[in-house]
Amino acid sequence: MTEADSEKVDLRSEIPRFKPATPPAAFGEFVENMRRLQDLAVSIDAPDEVYAAAQEKTAELIELLAPFEAREGKGPANRSMQLPGRGSLLMPPWKVEKFDEESVVATGVLRRYHLGGGGVAHGGVLPLIFDDNFGMVVYAAKRPISRTAYLHVNYRKVTPLNVPLAIEGKVDRVDGRKTFITARLTEEDGTLLADGEGLMVQLLPGQP
Ligand SMILES: CCCCCCCC(=O)SCCNC(=O)CCNC(=O)[C@H](O)C(C)(C)COP(=O)(O)OP(=O)(O)OC[C@H]1O[C@@H](n2cnc3c(N)ncnc32)[C@H](O)[C@@H]1OP(=O)(O)O
């Protein structure tokens, strides 16, 4: 087996094997600062000179970071299990509280950069949270490596920002290659905000 092959989850596919990362000490704070920057980028109303100064600083940051761009599965982002959102800026900064064959629970808040309109979360953020949960449920339930074939979200109430939330997902039923998953997004007091159902289909040899 070549070194490149040993990095794959399955020799028949191109999916990289998931290896949790132990991030360098400053990484967590760096990611949190980036999230704060996202909050500000979508909310500030500043004079032109402030944008010009910010533009110069971000250009400097890009120059600092660009030489270290790495392929999927190499850097700590998305693999740092102890950090909110696994240290990935794509993911809301949530933490996994329960991960076993029965269910997967993650908790956290949505923040200013998740705003849709009228002070509540953008509807498109919820499928991201459900899809990520479904992926973890498949893994926790020891089902074969699968991808989402469909995902259905019922929006029962608007989802507030800066309020503790939880998602719990579990396997509903299995039918050959198909794993059907259900999940509920709630507030801390159990108020149902959204529920979802998804079909995860086991990948066949050669499917990316
Ligand atoms: C490694 C990463 C793991 C983490 C994943 C996290 C979740 C993700 O976000 S994955 C990204 C989003 N998903 C994708 O990009 C998937 C893109 N789609 C695909 O790759 C393929 O369509 C795939 C793999 C889902 C299914 O393709 P294929 O293997 O050809 O399935 P196919 O043979 O048509 O169907 C298998 C079964 O599923 C059913 N099925 C497939 N799609 C659907 C659908 N949309 N609705 C209902 N049933 C469906 C079929 O009817 C069939 O059922 P049965 O066995 O009873 O006849």
Ligand as a Chemical Component Dictionary entry (heavy atoms), coordinates in Angstrom:
data_LIG
# 
_chem_comp.id                   LIG 
_chem_comp.type                 NON-POLYMER 
_chem_comp.pdbx_formal_charge   0 
_chem_comp.three_letter_code    LIG 
# 
loop_
_chem_comp_atom.comp_id 
_chem_comp_atom.atom_id 
_chem_comp_atom.alt_atom_id 
_chem_comp_atom.type_symbol 
_chem_comp_atom.charge 
_chem_comp_atom.model_Cartn_x 
_chem_comp_atom.model_Cartn_y 
_chem_comp_atom.model_Cartn_z 
_chem_comp_atom.pdbx_ordinal 
LIG C1  C1  C 0 -17.123 10.819 3.396  1  
LIG C2  C2  C 0 -18.046 11.833 3.763  2  
LIG C3  C3  C 0 -19.006 11.362 4.821  3  
LIG C4  C4  C 0 -19.770 12.487 5.433  4  
LIG C5  C5  C 0 -20.944 12.863 4.598  5  
LIG C6  C6  C 0 -21.654 13.989 5.219  6  
LIG C7  C7  C 0 -22.892 14.212 4.461  7  
LIG C8  C8  C 0 -22.702 14.962 3.183  8  
LIG O1  O1  O 0 -22.858 16.152 3.185  9  
LIG S1  S1  S 0 -22.320 14.205 1.727  10 
LIG C9  C9  C 0 -22.462 15.552 0.536  11 
LIG C10 C10 C 0 -23.855 15.728 0.000  12 
LIG N1  N1  N 0 -24.248 14.566 -0.742 13 
LIG C11 C11 C 0 -23.796 14.323 -1.980 14 
LIG O2  O2  O 0 -23.044 15.073 -2.579 15 
LIG C12 C12 C 0 -24.286 13.051 -2.608 16 
LIG C13 C13 C 0 -24.358 13.149 -4.136 17 
LIG N2  N2  N 0 -25.056 11.974 -4.648 18 
LIG C14 C14 C 0 -24.422 10.803 -4.813 19 
LIG O3  O3  O 0 -23.222 10.707 -4.636 20 
LIG C15 C15 C 0 -25.270 9.620  -5.218 21 
LIG O4  O4  O 0 -26.491 10.062 -5.760 22 
LIG C16 C16 C 0 -25.547 8.658  -4.014 23 
LIG C17 C17 C 0 -24.232 8.068  -3.516 24 
LIG C18 C18 C 0 -26.240 9.408  -2.850 25 
LIG C19 C19 C 0 -26.489 7.555  -4.452 26 
LIG O5  O5  O 0 -26.069 7.145  -5.739 27 
LIG P1  P1  P 0 -26.184 5.634  -6.226 28 
LIG O6  O6  O 0 -25.187 4.788  -5.522 29 
LIG O7  O7  O 0 -26.139 5.638  -7.717 30 
LIG O8  O8  O 0 -27.601 5.249  -5.665 31 
LIG P2  P2  P 0 -28.779 4.514  -6.362 32 
LIG O9  O9  O 0 -28.309 3.136  -6.745 33 
LIG O10 O10 O 0 -29.426 5.387  -7.384 34 
LIG O11 O11 O 0 -29.760 4.442  -5.114 35 
LIG C20 C20 C 0 -29.530 3.567  -4.010 36 
LIG C21 C21 C 0 -30.841 3.505  -3.257 37 
LIG O12 O12 O 0 -31.093 4.800  -2.692 38 
LIG C22 C22 C 0 -32.309 5.350  -3.208 39 
LIG N3  N3  N 0 -32.110 6.781  -3.427 40 
LIG C23 C23 C 0 -31.011 7.412  -3.924 41 
LIG N4  N4  N 0 -31.194 8.737  -3.952 42 
LIG C24 C24 C 0 -32.449 8.955  -3.453 43 
LIG C25 C25 C 0 -33.205 10.143 -3.216 44 
LIG N5  N5  N 0 -32.717 11.360 -3.475 45 
LIG N6  N6  N 0 -34.435 9.987  -2.711 46 
LIG C26 C26 C 0 -34.935 8.762  -2.394 47 
LIG N7  N7  N 0 -34.243 7.595  -2.608 48 
LIG C27 C27 C 0 -33.023 7.717  -3.125 49 
LIG C28 C28 C 0 -32.571 4.612  -4.512 50 
LIG O13 O13 O 0 -33.935 4.613  -4.828 51 
LIG C29 C29 C 0 -32.043 3.229  -4.182 52 
LIG O14 O14 O 0 -32.993 2.549  -3.402 53 
LIG P3  P3  P 0 -33.198 0.941  -3.572 54 
LIG O15 O15 O 0 -31.872 0.327  -3.180 55 
LIG O16 O16 O 0 -34.301 0.623  -2.613 56 
LIG O17 O17 O 0 -33.548 0.736  -5.001 57 
# 
loop_
_chem_comp_bond.comp_id 
_chem_comp_bond.atom_id_1 
_chem_comp_bond.atom_id_2 
_chem_comp_bond.value_order 
_chem_comp_bond.pdbx_ordinal 
LIG C1  C2  SING 1  
LIG C2  C3  SING 2  
LIG C3  C4  SING 3  
LIG C4  C5  SING 4  
LIG C5  C6  SING 5  
LIG C6  C7  SING 6  
LIG C7  C8  SING 7  
LIG C8  O1  DOUB 8  
LIG C8  S1  SING 9  
LIG S1  C9  SING 10 
LIG C9  C10 SING 11 
LIG C10 N1  SING 12 
LIG N1  C11 SING 13 
LIG C11 O2  DOUB 14 
LIG C11 C12 SING 15 
LIG C12 C13 SING 16 
LIG C13 N2  SING 17 
LIG N2  C14 SING 18 
LIG C14 O3  DOUB 19 
LIG C14 C15 SING 20 
LIG C15 O4  SING 21 
LIG C15 C16 SING 22 
LIG C16 C17 SING 23 
LIG C16 C18 SING 24 
LIG C16 C19 SING 25 
LIG C19 O5  SING 26 
LIG O5  P1  SING 27 
LIG P1  O6  DOUB 28 
LIG P1  O7  SING 29 
LIG P1  O8  SING 30 
LIG O8  P2  SING 31 
LIG P2  O9  DOUB 32 
LIG P2  O10 SING 33 
LIG P2  O11 SING 34 
LIG O11 C20 SING 35 
LIG C20 C21 SING 36 
LIG C21 O12 SING 37 
LIG C21 C29 SING 38 
LIG O12 C22 SING 39 
LIG C22 N3  SING 40 
LIG C22 C28 SING 41 
LIG N3  C23 SING 42 
LIG N3  C27 SING 43 
LIG C23 N4  DOUB 44 
LIG N4  C24 SING 45 
LIG C24 C25 SING 46 
LIG C24 C27 DOUB 47 
LIG C25 N5  SING 48 
LIG C25 N6  DOUB 49 
LIG N6  C26 SING 50 
LIG C26 N7  DOUB 51 
LIG N7  C27 SING 52 
LIG C28 O13 SING 53 
LIG C28 C29 SING 54 
LIG C29 O14 SING 55 
LIG O14 P3  SING 56 
LIG P3  O15 DOUB 57 
LIG P3  O16 SING 58 
LIG P3  O17 SING 59 
# 
